[in-house]
Amino acid sequence: MTKAAEPPTPLRPKRKCPECGKPSDRATFPFCSPRCKAVDLNRWLSGSYVIPGPSVDQTGEGEES
Ligand SMILES: [Zn+2]
């Protein structure tokens, strides 16, 4: 049996800070600094982010008859 050679998987691709594009710091991953982390958090709090996920829907639990 011959398996296609798989390329060695790198540990983890380096991520850039989503805020400023600098290399992320381990302590503040995936951000480069606490500042950028705070900026991102503020964005969350201000509601610019839409959180993906199952919609909270109380209906449809059963069938109405
Ligand atoms: Zn940054």
N, CA, C, O and the ligand as a Tripos MOL2 file, in Angstrom:
@<TRIPOS>MOLECULE
protein
  261   259    66     0     0
PROTEIN
NO_CHARGES

@<TRIPOS>ATOM
      1 N           0.8420   -1.2080    0.0000 N.3       1 MET1
      2 CA          0.0000    0.0000    0.0000 C.3       1 MET1
      3 C           0.8700    1.2480    0.0000 C.2       1 MET1
      4 O           1.8160    1.4060    0.7710 O.2       1 MET1
      5 N           0.4930    2.0940   -0.8900 N.am      2 THR2
      6 CA          1.2670    3.3350   -0.9300 C.3       2 THR2
      7 C           0.3880    4.4970   -0.5360 C.2       2 THR2
      8 O          -0.6840    4.7240   -1.0980 O.2       2 THR2
      9 N           0.8540    5.1930    0.4050 N.am      3 LYS3
     10 CA          0.0930    6.3550    0.8580 C.3       3 LYS3
     11 C           0.7170    7.5990    0.2650 C.2       3 LYS3
     12 O           1.9350    7.7080    0.1220 O.2       3 LYS3
     13 N          -0.1280    8.5070   -0.0670 N.am      4 ALA4
     14 CA          0.4070    9.7690   -0.5700 C.3       4 ALA4
     15 C           1.1940   10.4400    0.5510 C.2       4 ALA4
     16 O           0.7460   10.5260    1.6940 O.2       4 ALA4
     17 N           2.3210   10.8870    0.1980 N.am      5 ALA5
     18 CA          3.1570   11.5250    1.2150 C.3       5 ALA5
     19 C           2.4880   12.7860    1.7350 C.2       5 ALA5
     20 O           2.1330   13.6970    0.9870 O.2       5 ALA5
     21 N           2.3370   12.7950    3.0180 N.am      6 GLU6
     22 CA          1.7250   13.9870    3.5860 C.3       6 GLU6
     23 C           2.8030   14.9740    3.9920 C.2       6 GLU6
     24 O           3.8240   14.6040    4.5710 O.2       6 GLU6
     25 N           2.5650   16.1880    3.6890 N.am      7 PRO7
     26 CA          3.5380   17.1990    4.1130 C.3       7 PRO7
     27 C           3.5390   17.3120    5.6180 C.2       7 PRO7
     28 O           2.4880   17.2270    6.2530 O.2       7 PRO7
     29 N           4.6840   17.4980    6.1780 N.am      8 PRO8
     30 CA          4.7600   17.6430    7.6340 C.3       8 PRO8
     31 C           3.9160   18.8270    8.0960 C.2       8 PRO8
     32 O           3.9940   19.9270    7.5490 O.2       8 PRO8
     33 N           3.1210   18.5690    9.1040 N.am      9 THR9
     34 CA          2.2620   19.6490    9.5850 C.3       9 THR9
     35 C           3.0400   20.5760   10.5060 C.2       9 THR9
     36 O           3.6040   20.1520   11.5140 O.2       9 THR9
     37 N           3.0550   21.8080   10.1490 N.am     10 PRO10
     38 CA          3.7240   22.7610   11.0410 C.3      10 PRO10
     39 C           2.9760   22.8640   12.3530 C.2      10 PRO10
     40 O           1.7630   22.6600   12.4000 O.2      10 PRO10
     41 N           3.6710   23.1700   13.3870 N.am     11 LEU11
     42 CA          3.0500   23.2290   14.7040 C.3      11 LEU11
     43 C           1.8140   24.1080   14.6830 C.2      11 LEU11
     44 O           0.7230   23.6910   15.0730 O.2      11 LEU11
     45 N           1.9990   25.2680   14.2440 N.am     12 ARG12
     46 CA          0.8730   26.1960   14.1760 C.3      12 ARG12
     47 C           1.3110   27.3960   13.3610 C.2      12 ARG12
     48 O           2.3450   28.0100   13.6260 O.2      12 ARG12
     49 N           0.5100   27.7140   12.3740 N.am     13 PRO13
     50 CA          0.8930   28.8760   11.5740 C.3      13 PRO13
     51 C           0.9140   30.1250   12.4320 C.2      13 PRO13
     52 O           0.0690   30.3230   13.3040 O.2      13 PRO13
     53 N           1.8860   30.9470   12.1650 N.am     14 LYS14
     54 CA          1.9550   32.1740   12.9540 C.3      14 LYS14
     55 C           0.7670   33.0470   12.6080 C.2      14 LYS14
     56 O           0.4230   33.2550   11.4450 O.2      14 LYS14
     57 N           0.1850   33.5240   13.6170 N.am     15 ARG15
     58 CA         -0.9840   34.3770   13.3930 C.3      15 ARG15
     59 C          -0.6150   35.8210   13.5870 C.2      15 ARG15
     60 O           0.2050   36.2000   14.4230 O.2      15 ARG15
     61 N          -1.2650   36.5940   12.7690 N.am     16 LYS16
     62 CA         -1.0360   38.0190   12.9250 C.3      16 LYS16
     63 C          -2.1400   38.6160   13.7670 C.2      16 LYS16
     64 O          -3.2680   38.1230   13.7910 O.2      16 LYS16
     65 N          -1.8040   39.6550   14.4370 N.am     17 CYS17
     66 CA         -2.7880   40.3540   15.2470 C.3      17 CYS17
     67 C          -3.9130   40.8490   14.3520 C.2      17 CYS17
     68 O          -3.6680   41.5680   13.3820 O.2      17 CYS17
     69 N          -5.1450   40.4690   14.6720 N.am     18 PRO18
     70 CA         -6.2770   40.8770   13.8500 C.3      18 PRO18
     71 C          -6.4630   42.3940   13.8400 C.2      18 PRO18
     72 O          -7.1160   42.9440   12.9530 O.2      18 PRO18
     73 N          -5.8990   43.0410   14.8080 N.am     19 GLU19
     74 CA         -6.0970   44.4790   14.9070 C.3      19 GLU19
     75 C          -5.0950   45.2570   14.0760 C.2      19 GLU19
     76 O          -5.4630   46.1540   13.3180 O.2      19 GLU19
     77 N          -3.8500   44.9110   14.2220 N.am     20 CYS20
     78 CA         -2.8400   45.7300   13.5680 C.3      20 CYS20
     79 C          -1.9290   44.9360   12.6440 C.2      20 CYS20
     80 O          -1.1170   45.5170   11.9220 O.2      20 CYS20
     81 N          -2.0560   43.6190   12.6600 N.am     21 GLY21
     82 CA         -1.2860   42.8290   11.7210 C.3      21 GLY21
     83 C           0.1070   42.4800   12.1820 C.2      21 GLY21
     84 O           0.8740   41.8620   11.4420 O.2      21 GLY21
     85 N           0.4380   42.8620   13.3800 N.am     22 LYS22
     86 CA          1.7420   42.4880   13.9030 C.3      22 LYS22
     87 C           1.6920   41.0360   14.3540 C.2      22 LYS22
     88 O           0.6190   40.5010   14.6310 O.2      22 LYS22
     89 N           2.8370   40.4130   14.4260 N.am     23 PRO23
     90 CA          2.8690   39.0360   14.9280 C.3      23 PRO23
     91 C           2.2800   38.9750   16.3270 C.2      23 PRO23
     92 O           2.5710   39.8120   17.1820 O.2      23 PRO23
     93 N           1.4540   37.9730   16.5390 N.am     24 SER24
     94 CA          0.7870   37.9060   17.8270 C.3      24 SER24
     95 C           1.7570   37.4910   18.9160 C.2      24 SER24
     96 O           2.7710   36.8350   18.6780 O.2      24 SER24
     97 N           1.4080   37.8950   20.0890 N.am     25 ASP25
     98 CA          2.2320   37.5430   21.2380 C.3      25 ASP25
     99 C           1.5660   36.3890   21.9680 C.2      25 ASP25
    100 O           0.3410   36.2740   22.0050 O.2      25 ASP25
    101 N           2.3920   35.5490   22.5390 N.am     26 ARG26
    102 CA          1.8460   34.3620   23.1810 C.3      26 ARG26
    103 C           0.9380   34.7190   24.3570 C.2      26 ARG26
    104 O          -0.0800   34.0730   24.6050 O.2      26 ARG26
    105 N           1.3340   35.7420   25.0540 N.am     27 ALA27
    106 CA          0.5830   36.1090   26.2530 C.3      27 ALA27
    107 C          -0.7710   36.7050   25.9130 C.2      27 ALA27
    108 O          -1.7200   36.6290   26.6930 O.2      27 ALA27
    109 N          -0.8360   37.2900   24.7470 N.am     28 THR28
    110 CA         -2.0800   37.9750   24.3890 C.3      28 THR28
    111 C          -2.6830   37.3940   23.1300 C.2      28 THR28
    112 O          -3.5140   38.0270   22.4780 O.2      28 THR28
    113 N          -2.2630   36.1880   22.7890 N.am     29 PHE29
    114 CA         -2.7430   35.5270   21.5930 C.3      29 PHE29
    115 C          -4.2480   35.6410   21.4540 C.2      29 PHE29
    116 O          -4.9440   35.5050   22.4600 O.2      29 PHE29
    117 N          -4.7870   35.8790   20.2880 N.am     30 PRO30
    118 CA         -4.0560   36.0390   19.0340 C.3      30 PRO30
    119 C          -3.6650   37.4890   18.7510 C.2      30 PRO30
    120 O          -3.4040   37.8660   17.6080 O.2      30 PRO30
    121 N          -3.6300   38.2650   19.7770 N.am     31 PHE31
    122 CA         -3.2970   39.6650   19.5790 C.3      31 PHE31
    123 C          -1.8390   39.9150   19.9150 C.2      31 PHE31
    124 O          -1.1740   39.0790   20.5270 O.2      31 PHE31
    125 N          -1.3580   41.0700   19.5090 N.am     32 CYS32
    126 CA          0.0540   41.3480   19.7010 C.3      32 CYS32
    127 C           0.2850   42.0210   21.0460 C.2      32 CYS32
    128 O           1.3960   42.0100   21.5780 O.2      32 CYS32
    129 N          -0.7510   42.5900   21.5750 N.am     33 SER33
    130 CA         -0.5690   43.3260   22.8190 C.3      33 SER33
    131 C          -1.9070   43.4450   23.5320 C.2      33 SER33
    132 O          -2.9640   43.3120   22.9160 O.2      33 SER33
    133 N          -1.8540   43.6930   24.8230 N.am     34 PRO34
    134 CA         -3.0920   43.8640   25.5850 C.3      34 PRO34
    135 C          -3.9570   44.9660   24.9980 C.2      34 PRO34
    136 O          -5.1830   44.9430   25.0990 O.2      34 PRO34
    137 N          -3.2930   45.9220   24.3890 N.am     35 ARG35
    138 CA         -4.0330   47.0400   23.8230 C.3      35 ARG35
    139 C          -4.9500   46.5560   22.7060 C.2      35 ARG35
    140 O          -6.1370   46.8810   22.6700 O.2      35 ARG35
    141 N          -4.3820   45.7810   21.8050 N.am     36 CYS36
    142 CA         -5.1760   45.2880   20.6920 C.3      36 CYS36
    143 C          -6.2710   44.3560   21.1980 C.2      36 CYS36
    144 O          -7.3660   44.2860   20.6400 O.2      36 CYS36
    145 N          -5.9470   43.6560   22.2540 N.am     37 LYS37
    146 CA         -6.9370   42.7730   22.8400 C.3      37 LYS37
    147 C          -8.1200   43.5810   23.3420 C.2      37 LYS37
    148 O          -9.2770   43.2020   23.1650 O.2      37 LYS37
    149 N          -7.8040   44.6920   23.9640 N.am     38 ALA38
    150 CA         -8.8430   45.5620   24.4930 C.3      38 ALA38
    151 C          -9.6680   46.1610   23.3630 C.2      38 ALA38
    152 O         -10.8860   46.3100   23.4650 O.2      38 ALA38
    153 N          -8.9820   46.4950   22.3000 N.am     39 VAL39
    154 CA         -9.6990   47.0620   21.1490 C.3      39 VAL39
    155 C         -10.7060   46.0530   20.6280 C.2      39 VAL39
    156 O         -11.8470   46.3860   20.3060 O.2      39 VAL39
    157 N         -10.2560   44.8240   20.5560 N.am     40 ASP40
    158 CA        -11.1400   43.7940   20.0510 C.3      40 ASP40
    159 C         -12.3030   43.5730   20.9960 C.2      40 ASP40
    160 O         -13.4440   43.3810   20.5740 O.2      40 ASP40
    161 N         -11.9950   43.6040   22.2750 N.am     41 LEU41
    162 CA        -13.0420   43.3940   23.2720 C.3      41 LEU41
    163 C         -14.0870   44.4950   23.1780 C.2      41 LEU41
    164 O         -15.2910   44.2570   23.2730 O.2      41 LEU41
    165 N         -13.5810   45.7050   22.9890 N.am     42 ASN42
    166 CA        -14.5050   46.8290   22.8670 C.3      42 ASN42
    167 C         -15.4210   46.6530   21.6740 C.2      42 ASN42
    168 O         -16.5930   47.0260   21.6990 O.2      42 ASN42
    169 N         -14.8580   46.0780   20.6380 N.am     43 ARG43
    170 CA        -15.6740   45.8540   19.4560 C.3      43 ARG43
    171 C         -16.7810   44.8680   19.7760 C.2      43 ARG43
    172 O         -17.9220   45.0080   19.3340 O.2      43 ARG43
    173 N         -16.4150   43.8900   20.5420 N.am     44 TRP44
    174 CA        -17.4150   42.9160   20.9580 C.3      44 TRP44
    175 C         -18.5190   43.6060   21.7330 C.2      44 TRP44
    176 O         -19.7090   43.4320   21.4710 O.2      44 TRP44
    177 N         -18.0790   44.3930   22.6940 N.am     45 LEU45
    178 CA        -19.0530   45.0150   23.5910 C.3      45 LEU45
    179 C         -19.9390   45.9870   22.8480 C.2      45 LEU45
    180 O         -21.1070   46.1680   23.1920 O.2      45 LEU45
    181 N         -19.3860   46.6070   21.8380 N.am     46 SER46
    182 CA        -20.1920   47.5780   21.1060 C.3      46 SER46
    183 C         -21.1300   46.8920   20.1310 C.2      46 SER46
    184 O         -21.9780   47.5290   19.5060 O.2      46 SER46
    185 N         -20.9630   45.6000   20.0140 N.am     47 GLY47
    186 CA        -21.9430   44.8580   19.2300 C.3      47 GLY47
    187 C         -21.6720   44.8200   17.7440 C.2      47 GLY47
    188 O         -22.5640   44.5140   16.9520 O.2      47 GLY47
    189 N         -20.4460   45.1300   17.3590 N.am     48 SER48
    190 CA        -20.1550   45.0890   15.9330 C.3      48 SER48
    191 C         -19.9660   43.6510   15.4550 C.2      48 SER48
    192 O         -20.0580   43.3470   14.2660 O.2      48 SER48
    193 N         -19.7070   42.8110   16.3920 N.am     49 TYR49
    194 CA        -19.5010   41.4180   16.0180 C.3      49 TYR49
    195 C         -20.8140   40.6610   16.0880 C.2      49 TYR49
    196 O         -21.6010   40.8190   17.0210 O.2      49 TYR49
    197 N         -21.0180   39.8700   15.1160 N.am     50 VAL50
    198 CA        -22.1640   38.9850   15.1750 C.3      50 VAL50
    199 C         -21.6610   37.6130   15.5650 C.2      50 VAL50
    200 O         -20.8340   37.0100   14.8810 O.2      50 VAL50
    201 N         -22.1700   37.1470   16.6580 N.am     51 ILE51
    202 CA        -21.6970   35.8620   17.1360 C.3      51 ILE51
    203 C         -22.4100   34.7380   16.3910 C.2      51 ILE51
    204 O         -23.6290   34.5880   16.4680 O.2      51 ILE51
    205 N         -21.6300   33.9700   15.6840 N.am     52 PRO52
    206 CA        -22.2360   32.8480   14.9810 C.3      52 PRO52
    207 C         -22.6070   31.7440   15.9510 C.2      52 PRO52
    208 O         -21.9170   31.5190   16.9450 O.2      52 PRO52
    209 N         -23.6410   31.0940   15.6720 N.am     53 GLY53
    210 CA        -24.0420   30.0210   16.5650 C.3      53 GLY53
    211 C         -25.5200   29.7310   16.3740 C.2      53 GLY53
    212 O         -26.2150   30.4020   15.6110 O.2      53 GLY53
    213 N         -25.9620   28.7510   17.0610 N.am     54 PRO54
    214 CA        -27.3790   28.4060   16.9520 C.3      54 PRO54
    215 C         -28.2370   29.5270   17.4980 C.2      54 PRO54
    216 O         -27.9820   30.0620   18.5770 O.2      54 PRO54
    217 N         -29.2250   29.8620   16.7590 N.am     55 SER55
    218 CA        -30.0950   30.9310   17.2120 C.3      55 SER55
    219 C         -30.9510   30.4330   18.3580 C.2      55 SER55
    220 O         -31.4430   29.3040   18.3630 O.2      55 SER55
    221 N         -31.1060   31.3050   19.3110 N.am     56 VAL56
    222 CA        -31.9140   30.9310   20.4510 C.3      56 VAL56
    223 C         -33.3800   31.0500   20.0660 C.2      56 VAL56
    224 O         -33.9460   32.1400   19.9780 O.2      56 VAL56
    225 N         -33.9420   29.9360   19.8500 N.am     57 ASP57
    226 CA        -35.3120   29.9380   19.3890 C.3      57 ASP57
    227 C         -36.1140   28.9990   20.2940 C.2      57 ASP57
    228 O         -35.8790   27.7910   20.3360 O.2      57 ASP57
    229 N         -37.0260   29.5700   20.9860 N.am     58 GLN58
    230 CA        -37.7820   28.7460   21.9210 C.3      58 GLN58
    231 C         -38.8930   27.9810   21.2260 C.2      58 GLN58
    232 O         -39.4450   27.0190   21.7600 O.2      58 GLN58
    233 N         -39.2000   28.4320   20.0340 N.am     59 THR59
    234 CA        -40.2910   27.7310   19.3350 C.3      59 THR59
    235 C         -39.7210   26.5800   18.5430 C.2      59 THR59
    236 O         -38.5050   26.4340   18.4140 O.2      59 THR59
    237 N         -40.5740   25.7980   18.0360 N.am     60 GLY60
    238 CA        -40.1210   24.6770   17.2250 C.3      60 GLY60
    239 C         -39.6750   23.5210   18.0650 C.2      60 GLY60
    240 O         -39.0480   22.5820   17.5750 O.2      60 GLY60
    241 N         -39.9960   23.5920   19.3190 N.am     61 GLU61
    242 CA        -39.5720   22.5030   20.1900 C.3      61 GLU61
    243 C         -40.4790   21.2930   20.0000 C.2      61 GLU61
    244 O         -40.0500   20.1410   20.0640 O.2      61 GLU61
    245 N         -41.7030   21.5930   19.7740 N.am     62 GLY62
    246 CA        -42.6490   20.4930   19.5620 C.3      62 GLY62
    247 C         -43.6280   20.8770   18.4570 C.2      62 GLY62
    248 O         -43.5590   21.9620   17.8800 O.2      62 GLY62
    249 N         -44.4780   20.0100   18.2040 N.am     63 GLU63
    250 CA        -45.4390   20.3200   17.1690 C.3      63 GLU63
    251 C         -46.7490   20.7260   17.8110 C.2      63 GLU63
    252 O         -47.2660   20.0810   18.7230 O.2      63 GLU63
    253 N         -47.2490   21.8110   17.2970 N.am     64 GLU64
    254 CA        -48.5520   22.2530   17.7950 C.3      64 GLU64
    255 C         -49.6330   21.4690   17.1140 C.2      64 GLU64
    256 O         -49.6310   21.3030   15.8940 O.2      64 GLU64
    257 N         -50.5530   20.9910   17.9060 N.am     65 SER65
    258 CA        -51.6130   20.2630   17.2510 C.3      65 SER65
    259 C         -52.9640   20.7020   17.7660 C.2      65 SER65
    260 O         -53.9910   20.1890   17.3210 O.2      65 SER65
    261 ZN         -1.9720   44.3950   17.4460 Zn       66 ZN66
@<TRIPOS>BOND
     1     1     2 1
     2     2     3 1
     3     3     4 2
     4     3     5 am
     5     5     6 1
     6     6     7 1
     7     7     8 2
     8     7     9 am
     9     9    10 1
    10    10    11 1
    11    11    12 2
    12    11    13 am
    13    13    14 1
    14    14    15 1
    15    15    16 2
    16    15    17 am
    17    17    18 1
    18    18    19 1
    19    19    20 2
    20    19    21 am
    21    21    22 1
    22    22    23 1
    23    23    24 2
    24    23    25 am
    25    25    26 1
    26    26    27 1
    27    27    28 2
    28    27    29 am
    29    29    30 1
    30    30    31 1
    31    31    32 2
    32    31    33 am
    33    33    34 1
    34    34    35 1
    35    35    36 2
    36    35    37 am
    37    37    38 1
    38    38    39 1
    39    39    40 2
    40    39    41 am
    41    41    42 1
    42    42    43 1
    43    43    44 2
    44    43    45 am
    45    45    46 1
    46    46    47 1
    47    47    48 2
    48    47    49 am
    49    49    50 1
    50    50    51 1
    51    51    52 2
    52    51    53 am
    53    53    54 1
    54    54    55 1
    55    55    56 2
    56    55    57 am
    57    57    58 1
    58    58    59 1
    59    59    60 2
    60    59    61 am
    61    61    62 1
    62    62    63 1
    63    63    64 2
    64    63    65 am
    65    65    66 1
    66    66    67 1
    67    67    68 2
    68    67    69 am
    69    69    70 1
    70    70    71 1
    71    71    72 2
    72    71    73 am
    73    73    74 1
    74    74    75 1
    75    75    76 2
    76    75    77 am
    77    77    78 1
    78    78    79 1
    79    79    80 2
    80    79    81 am
    81    81    82 1
    82    82    83 1
    83    83    84 2
    84    83    85 am
    85    85    86 1
    86    86    87 1
    87    87    88 2
    88    87    89 am
    89    89    90 1
    90    90    91 1
    91    91    92 2
    92    91    93 am
    93    93    94 1
    94    94    95 1
    95    95    96 2
    96    95    97 am
    97    97    98 1
    98    98    99 1
    99    99   100 2
   100    99   101 am
   101   101   102 1
   102   102   103 1
   103   103   104 2
   104   103   105 am
   105   105   106 1
   106   106   107 1
   107   107   108 2
   108   107   109 am
   109   109   110 1
   110   110   111 1
   111   111   112 2
   112   111   113 am
   113   113   114 1
   114   114   115 1
   115   115   116 2
   116   115   117 am
   117   117   118 1
   118   118   119 1
   119   119   120 2
   120   119   121 am
   121   121   122 1
   122   122   123 1
   123   123   124 2
   124   123   125 am
   125   125   126 1
   126   126   127 1
   127   127   128 2
   128   127   129 am
   129   129   130 1
   130   130   131 1
   131   131   132 2
   132   131   133 am
   133   133   134 1
   134   134   135 1
   135   135   136 2
   136   135   137 am
   137   137   138 1
   138   138   139 1
   139   139   140 2
   140   139   141 am
   141   141   142 1
   142   142   143 1
   143   143   144 2
   144   143   145 am
   145   145   146 1
   146   146   147 1
   147   147   148 2
   148   147   149 am
   149   149   150 1
   150   150   151 1
   151   151   152 2
   152   151   153 am
   153   153   154 1
   154   154   155 1
   155   155   156 2
   156   155   157 am
   157   157   158 1
   158   158   159 1
   159   159   160 2
   160   159   161 am
   161   161   162 1
   162   162   163 1
   163   163   164 2
   164   163   165 am
   165   165   166 1
   166   166   167 1
   167   167   168 2
   168   167   169 am
   169   169   170 1
   170   170   171 1
   171   171   172 2
   172   171   173 am
   173   173   174 1
   174   174   175 1
   175   175   176 2
   176   175   177 am
   177   177   178 1
   178   178   179 1
   179   179   180 2
   180   179   181 am
   181   181   182 1
   182   182   183 1
   183   183   184 2
   184   183   185 am
   185   185   186 1
   186   186   187 1
   187   187   188 2
   188   187   189 am
   189   189   190 1
   190   190   191 1
   191   191   192 2
   192   191   193 am
   193   193   194 1
   194   194   195 1
   195   195   196 2
   196   195   197 am
   197   197   198 1
   198   198   199 1
   199   199   200 2
   200   199   201 am
   201   201   202 1
   202   202   203 1
   203   203   204 2
   204   203   205 am
   205   205   206 1
   206   206   207 1
   207   207   208 2
   208   207   209 am
   209   209   210 1
   210   210   211 1
   211   211   212 2
   212   211   213 am
   213   213   214 1
   214   214   215 1
   215   215   216 2
   216   215   217 am
   217   217   218 1
   218   218   219 1
   219   219   220 2
   220   219   221 am
   221   221   222 1
   222   222   223 1
   223   223   224 2
   224   223   225 am
   225   225   226 1
   226   226   227 1
   227   227   228 2
   228   227   229 am
   229   229   230 1
   230   230   231 1
   231   231   232 2
   232   231   233 am
   233   233   234 1
   234   234   235 1
   235   235   236 2
   236   235   237 am
   237   237   238 1
   238   238   239 1
   239   239   240 2
   240   239   241 am
   241   241   242 1
   242   242   243 1
   243   243   244 2
   244   243   245 am
   245   245   246 1
   246   246   247 1
   247   247   248 2
   248   247   249 am
   249   249   250 1
   250   250   251 1
   251   251   252 2
   252   251   253 am
   253   253   254 1
   254   254   255 1
   255   255   256 2
   256   255   257 am
   257   257   258 1
   258   258   259 1
   259   259   260 2
@<TRIPOS>SUBSTRUCTURE
     1 MET1         2 RESIDUE 1 A MET
     2 THR2         6 RESIDUE 1 A THR
     3 LYS3        10 RESIDUE 1 A LYS
     4 ALA4        14 RESIDUE 1 A ALA
     5 ALA5        18 RESIDUE 1 A ALA
     6 GLU6        22 RESIDUE 1 A GLU
     7 PRO7        26 RESIDUE 1 A PRO
     8 PRO8        30 RESIDUE 1 A PRO
     9 THR9        34 RESIDUE 1 A THR
    10 PRO10       38 RESIDUE 1 A PRO
    11 LEU11       42 RESIDUE 1 A LEU
    12 ARG12       46 RESIDUE 1 A ARG
    13 PRO13       50 RESIDUE 1 A PRO
    14 LYS14       54 RESIDUE 1 A LYS
    15 ARG15       58 RESIDUE 1 A ARG
    16 LYS16       62 RESIDUE 1 A LYS
    17 CYS17       66 RESIDUE 1 A CYS
    18 PRO18       70 RESIDUE 1 A PRO
    19 GLU19       74 RESIDUE 1 A GLU
    20 CYS20       78 RESIDUE 1 A CYS
    21 GLY21       82 RESIDUE 1 A GLY
    22 LYS22       86 RESIDUE 1 A LYS
    23 PRO23       90 RESIDUE 1 A PRO
    24 SER24       94 RESIDUE 1 A SER
    25 ASP25       98 RESIDUE 1 A ASP
    26 ARG26      102 RESIDUE 1 A ARG
    27 ALA27      106 RESIDUE 1 A ALA
    28 THR28      110 RESIDUE 1 A THR
    29 PHE29      114 RESIDUE 1 A PHE
    30 PRO30      118 RESIDUE 1 A PRO
    31 PHE31      122 RESIDUE 1 A PHE
    32 CYS32      126 RESIDUE 1 A CYS
    33 SER33      130 RESIDUE 1 A SER
    34 PRO34      134 RESIDUE 1 A PRO
    35 ARG35      138 RESIDUE 1 A ARG
    36 CYS36      142 RESIDUE 1 A CYS
    37 LYS37      146 RESIDUE 1 A LYS
    38 ALA38      150 RESIDUE 1 A ALA
    39 VAL39      154 RESIDUE 1 A VAL
    40 ASP40      158 RESIDUE 1 A ASP
    41 LEU41      162 RESIDUE 1 A LEU
    42 ASN42      166 RESIDUE 1 A ASN
    43 ARG43      170 RESIDUE 1 A ARG
    44 TRP44      174 RESIDUE 1 A TRP
    45 LEU45      178 RESIDUE 1 A LEU
    46 SER46      182 RESIDUE 1 A SER
    47 GLY47      186 RESIDUE 1 A GLY
    48 SER48      190 RESIDUE 1 A SER
    49 TYR49      194 RESIDUE 1 A TYR
    50 VAL50      198 RESIDUE 1 A VAL
    51 ILE51      202 RESIDUE 1 A ILE
    52 PRO52      206 RESIDUE 1 A PRO
    53 GLY53      210 RESIDUE 1 A GLY
    54 PRO54      214 RESIDUE 1 A PRO
    55 SER55      218 RESIDUE 1 A SER
    56 VAL56      222 RESIDUE 1 A VAL
    57 ASP57      226 RESIDUE 1 A ASP
    58 GLN58      230 RESIDUE 1 A GLN
    59 THR59      234 RESIDUE 1 A THR
    60 GLY60      238 RESIDUE 1 A GLY
    61 GLU61      242 RESIDUE 1 A GLU
    62 GLY62      246 RESIDUE 1 A GLY
    63 GLU63      250 RESIDUE 1 A GLU
    64 GLU64      254 RESIDUE 1 A GLU
    65 SER65      258 RESIDUE 1 A SER
    66 ZN66       261 GROUP 0 **** ****
